[in-house]
């Protein structure tokens, strides 16, 4: 990574400008802000140490930027570039009015856009960006995540739509390796490019691979899953719910029960400390175990499962671990005042 600072010792550290040398590997489209009529965009540069940095550019009401055109030219001509006069703060980079792109000749090429094999991925650094070519063999249920852009509006981000059986060139995935198991995660910068069908693909899906993540946040709501079936064929509700089959007594149609439908799950919504809202699932037994830790009287865990529960007023702060593959919580506990105080101290430390 090459960073050159401006030659002024009197400039405060927060306003020191830097330059980054590397290859422009991705540019997001110019987008109108949610809160006003101004615009913004971001782009990713791959540095000499093969790390990647996302850079933001904020525009006025006119969605035009000369630097944006230069970035596109840089991707087309395949040359390296130096992005000058960037403002760096808290490991985030933002363009200034003086930022320019200068063509450079560097002695490396970006590794993140080179197609990797499984053996190559096992040697990657966690959270590094990578590119693969793969055939989609299975798609799990969507896990909805709501990102709070400001106090008035939230934007829900859903899983990228792909087709089972199709092959894709998937550019800029985040890779993590757990005991020789590879987890690839798409981001808002990930692109799926349809390619010809890949030969010699092993269509085996290892359902034991899960990527778990631990977060802290406040419970927004807990709702019981609607497990009442309605016949798709006749619309009737005279249903027999057996172990593996759902049968209609009216028209005698049958439906194989989805293995993912489990009556014991509740829907739980949690807002994290970073203003991200997760809509996940939790088992009845784990939920009761968590509520039994609570000493307050406004929740009665022993009585809330016989009738339709209502936890919309629940405001417990918890630490929870969930699978990013299934959206199911595997561990959850209520944070006490000491833990909350320690967490708040860490949040405000300089």
PEQUI-V32641 format. One line per field, one symbol per residue. phi: phi as a letter, one per 20 degrees, with the letter a starting at -180 (. if undefined). burial: b if it has 24 or more other C-alpha atoms within 12 Angstrom, else e. A space follows every 50 residues. Layout:
phi->???
burial->???
//
This chain:
phi->.dcdefebeefggfdfeccddrdfdaceffcfffebefcbbcbddeefem fcceddcddefefcbffgffffffffemefbdeeleedblmddcfdfefc ddfcddebcfefdefdefffffeffgmfebcccbdfdbceffdecdeefb fdccdeddfffcdfnedceddmeedcdclmddddcecfefcddfcfgfel eeeddefeecddcdccadfeaccffedeecfffcnfdedddefccdddfe dmfccffffeecfeedecdcdefemddddccbfffffffffffeefeecd ffdedfdffbdfefcfecdcccefedmdfdbbbeeefffffffffffdff
burial->eeeeeeeeeeeeeeebbbbbbbbbbbbbebbeeeeeeeebbbbbbbbbeb bbbbbbbbbeeeeebebbebbbebbeeebbbbbbbbbbeeeebbbbeebb bbbeeeeebbbbbeebeeeebeebeeebbbbbbbbbeeeeeebbbbbeee eeeeeeeeeeebeeebbbbbbbbbbbbeeeebbbbbeebbbbeeeeeeee eeeeeeeeebbeeebbbbbbbbbbeeeebbeeeeeeeebebeeeebbbee eeeeeeeeeebeeebbbbbbbbeeebbbbbbbbbebbbebbeeeeeeebe beeebeeebebeebebbbbbbbbbbbbbbbbbbbbeeeeeeeeeeeeeee
//
